[in-house]
């Protein structure tokens, strides 16, 4: 029987001895851990690797934990976060939670409680992800029109004129959703890949183009015009149903 993968916890803490003790308890609880003693180091790590959860101190040597979380958001990197800090001020707790922090634990703390809270956040994050079809689409999203056909995320279906229903792949759904949400602007291939597959995905432009071809062929087989969905050569794509932009026009 295949063993469940161990969750990776990124410990962003500049107190070296405390970080080591935290890691010891995490590993004893069946988790993996990575230490970053600077905010910049943690951001660099998350740009290249996936972490299931981050333990984040507010008082880091190079920046605050708040500034670091803002930097991650600006880069499109999301990771469940528990603030682990000596700052017990109510204003700090409120700010951390309003920024999207999943929990706030003050030092000194109980290690059994820390492990229990980590597991609780991991469970919530896993349950939240259960509704995701792709990085940018959830099965609960409402249907929308795309070039004369109705896209229904909850059933992974496209309904064409005349009531003909076709199944659609998850990635094609993610692509159409992102285009529909960002009309009349040029979308680079890299942006589209990150939106649908996630920022850490190793997906090449050629793979994206193959999914685009599937969408075009499907619409063509039902006689629908996709001229509003255009290729911007050397850059990416644009969906311009109102004819606002000249990009991608021959």
C-alpha positions as CSV (number, residue, x, y, z in Angstrom):
1,X,0.0,0.0,0.0
2,X,1.4,3.4,-1.0
3,X,2.2,5.7,1.9
4,X,0.6,9.1,2.2
5,X,3.0,11.9,1.3
6,X,4.2,13.9,4.3
7,X,3.1,17.6,4.3
8,X,5.9,20.1,3.9
9,X,5.9,22.9,6.5
10,X,8.0,26.0,5.8
11,X,9.2,27.5,9.1
12,X,10.1,31.2,8.6
13,X,11.8,31.9,11.9
14,X,15.1,33.7,12.6
15,X,15.7,32.2,16.1
16,X,17.8,29.3,15.0
17,X,17.4,27.2,18.2
18,X,13.7,27.7,18.3
19,X,13.4,26.8,14.6
20,X,15.3,23.5,15.2
21,X,13.0,22.5,18.1
22,X,9.9,23.3,16.0
23,X,11.3,21.1,13.2
24,X,12.0,18.2,15.6
25,X,8.3,18.3,16.7
26,X,7.0,18.5,13.2
27,X,9.1,15.6,12.0
28,X,8.0,13.5,15.1
29,X,4.4,14.3,14.0
30,X,5.0,12.8,10.5
31,X,5.7,16.1,8.7
32,X,8.6,17.4,6.6
33,X,10.1,20.8,7.4
34,X,12.2,23.5,5.7
35,X,13.7,26.4,7.7
36,X,14.1,30.0,6.3
37,X,15.6,32.6,8.6
38,X,14.9,35.5,6.3
39,X,11.7,36.6,4.5
40,X,13.6,36.9,1.2
41,X,14.8,33.3,1.5
42,X,11.3,32.1,2.2
43,X,9.9,33.9,-0.9
44,X,12.6,32.5,-3.0
45,X,11.9,29.0,-1.8
46,X,8.2,29.3,-2.4
47,X,8.8,30.6,-6.0
48,X,10.6,27.3,-6.7
49,X,8.9,24.8,-4.4
50,X,5.5,23.9,-3.1
51,X,4.7,24.0,0.7
52,X,1.6,22.7,2.3
53,X,1.7,25.3,5.1
54,X,3.9,28.1,6.4
55,X,4.7,29.0,10.0
56,X,5.5,32.8,9.8
57,X,7.1,35.0,12.4
58,X,6.2,38.7,12.2
59,X,9.6,40.1,13.4
60,X,12.1,38.9,10.7
61,X,15.5,40.5,10.3
62,X,14.9,41.8,6.7
63,X,11.2,42.5,6.7
64,X,8.0,41.9,8.6
65,X,6.0,38.8,8.2
66,X,3.1,41.1,7.0
67,X,5.3,42.5,4.2
68,X,6.4,39.1,3.2
69,X,2.9,37.8,2.9
70,X,2.0,40.9,0.7
71,X,5.0,40.0,-1.5
72,X,3.8,36.4,-1.9
73,X,0.3,37.6,-2.8
74,X,1.7,40.1,-5.4
75,X,3.6,37.1,-7.0
76,X,0.4,35.0,-7.1
77,X,1.8,32.6,-4.5
78,X,-0.8,31.3,-1.9
79,X,0.1,29.0,1.0
80,X,-1.9,28.4,4.2
81,X,-0.2,30.5,6.9
82,X,-0.1,30.3,10.7
83,X,1.6,33.4,12.3
84,X,3.9,32.2,15.1
85,X,5.1,35.2,17.0
86,X,5.9,36.9,20.3
87,X,3.6,39.8,19.4
88,X,0.4,39.4,21.4
89,X,-1.1,42.7,20.5
90,X,-4.8,42.5,19.4
91,X,-4.2,44.9,16.5
92,X,-1.5,42.5,15.2
93,X,-3.7,39.5,15.5
94,X,-6.5,41.3,13.6
95,X,-4.2,42.4,10.9
96,X,-2.8,38.9,10.4
97,X,-6.2,37.3,10.1
98,X,-7.5,40.1,7.8
99,X,-4.5,39.6,5.5
100,X,-5.6,36.0,5.1
101,X,-3.7,34.3,7.8
102,X,-5.3,31.0,8.9
103,X,-4.3,31.1,12.5
104,X,-2.2,33.2,15.0
105,X,-0.2,31.6,17.8
106,X,1.8,33.6,20.3
107,X,5.1,32.6,22.0
108,X,5.6,30.8,24.3
109,X,3.3,28.0,23.0
110,X,2.6,24.3,23.6
111,X,4.0,22.0,20.9
112,X,1.1,19.6,21.0
113,X,-1.2,22.5,20.5
114,X,0.9,23.8,17.6
115,X,0.8,20.4,15.9
116,X,-3.0,20.2,16.5
117,X,-3.5,23.7,14.9
118,X,-1.3,22.9,12.0
119,X,-3.3,19.7,11.3
120,X,-6.6,21.7,11.6
121,X,-5.4,24.2,9.0
122,X,-4.2,21.5,6.7
123,X,-7.6,19.8,6.9
124,X,-9.4,23.0,6.1
125,X,-7.1,23.7,3.1
126,X,-7.6,20.2,1.8
127,X,-11.4,20.5,2.1
128,X,-11.4,23.9,0.4
129,X,-9.4,22.5,-2.5
130,X,-11.9,19.7,-3.0
131,X,-14.2,22.0,-4.9
132,X,-11.5,23.1,-7.3
133,X,-11.6,21.9,-10.9
134,X,-8.4,23.8,-11.8
135,X,-6.4,26.5,-9.9
136,X,-8.9,29.2,-11.0
137,X,-12.2,27.3,-11.3
138,X,-14.5,25.7,-8.7
139,X,-17.4,23.4,-9.4
140,X,-19.6,25.9,-7.6
141,X,-18.9,28.7,-10.1
142,X,-22.0,29.9,-12.0
143,X,-22.5,29.1,-15.7
144,X,-21.4,31.7,-18.3
145,X,-21.6,32.3,-22.0
146,X,-18.6,32.0,-24.2
147,X,-19.0,32.8,-27.9
148,X,-22.6,31.5,-28.1
149,X,-22.3,28.4,-25.9
150,X,-23.0,28.1,-22.2
151,X,-20.2,26.8,-20.0
152,X,-21.4,24.9,-16.9
153,X,-18.5,24.3,-14.4
154,X,-20.5,22.1,-12.0
155,X,-21.0,19.5,-14.8
156,X,-17.9,20.2,-16.9
157,X,-20.2,20.8,-19.9
158,X,-20.7,23.1,-22.8
159,X,-24.2,23.5,-24.1
160,X,-24.3,24.5,-27.8
161,X,-27.2,26.1,-29.7
162,X,-30.0,23.5,-30.2
163,X,-29.4,22.1,-26.7
164,X,-26.4,19.9,-27.8
165,X,-24.3,19.2,-24.7
166,X,-20.6,18.3,-24.9
167,X,-18.2,17.3,-22.1
168,X,-15.2,19.6,-21.5
169,X,-11.8,18.8,-20.0
170,X,-10.8,20.6,-16.7
171,X,-7.9,22.5,-18.3
172,X,-10.1,23.7,-21.2
173,X,-12.6,24.9,-18.7
174,X,-9.9,26.7,-16.7
175,X,-8.7,28.4,-19.9
176,X,-12.2,29.6,-21.0
177,X,-13.0,30.8,-17.5
178,X,-9.8,32.9,-17.3
179,X,-10.3,34.4,-20.7
180,X,-13.9,35.2,-19.9
181,X,-12.9,36.9,-16.6
182,X,-10.2,39.0,-18.4
183,X,-11.9,40.3,-21.5
184,X,-10.3,42.7,-24.0
185,X,-6.8,42.4,-22.5
186,X,-3.8,40.6,-23.9
187,X,-3.0,37.5,-21.8
188,X,0.5,36.0,-22.0
189,X,0.9,32.3,-22.3
190,X,2.8,32.2,-18.9
191,X,0.0,34.1,-17.2
192,X,-2.7,31.7,-18.5
193,X,-0.6,28.7,-17.5
194,X,-0.1,30.0,-14.0
195,X,-3.8,30.9,-13.7
196,X,-5.0,27.4,-14.7
197,X,-2.3,25.0,-13.6
198,X,-0.8,27.1,-10.7
199,X,2.4,29.1,-10.4
200,X,4.5,26.1,-9.6
201,X,3.4,24.0,-12.6
202,X,5.9,22.9,-15.1
203,X,3.8,23.3,-18.2
204,X,5.2,24.4,-21.6
205,X,3.5,26.8,-24.1
206,X,3.1,24.0,-26.6
207,X,0.9,22.0,-24.1
208,X,-1.3,25.1,-23.6
209,X,-1.6,25.6,-27.3
210,X,-2.8,22.0,-27.7
211,X,-5.6,22.7,-25.3
212,X,-6.5,25.8,-27.2
213,X,-6.7,23.8,-30.4
214,X,-9.1,21.4,-28.7
215,X,-11.4,24.3,-27.8
216,X,-11.3,25.7,-31.3
217,X,-12.0,22.4,-32.9
218,X,-15.0,21.8,-30.6
219,X,-16.5,25.1,-31.5
220,X,-15.8,24.7,-35.1
221,X,-17.6,21.3,-35.1
222,X,-20.7,23.1,-33.9
223,X,-20.5,25.9,-36.4
224,X,-19.8,28.6,-33.9
225,X,-17.5,31.6,-34.6
226,X,-14.5,32.1,-32.3
227,X,-13.1,35.2,-34.0
228,X,-13.4,37.1,-30.7
229,X,-10.9,34.6,-29.2
230,X,-7.6,35.6,-31.0
231,X,-4.0,34.6,-30.9
232,X,-1.6,37.5,-30.3
233,X,1.5,36.1,-32.0
234,X,4.6,35.9,-29.9
235,X,2.7,36.8,-26.7
236,X,-0.5,34.9,-26.0
237,X,-4.2,35.4,-26.5
238,X,-7.0,37.8,-26.2
239,X,-10.8,37.3,-25.8
240,X,-12.5,40.4,-27.1
241,X,-16.3,39.7,-27.6
242,X,-17.1,43.5,-27.7
243,X,-14.5,44.3,-30.3
244,X,-12.7,46.8,-28.1
245,X,-9.1,45.8,-29.0
246,X,-7.3,45.6,-32.3
247,X,-4.8,43.1,-30.9
248,X,-4.7,39.8,-32.8
249,X,-6.5,41.1,-35.8
250,X,-4.9,40.3,-39.2
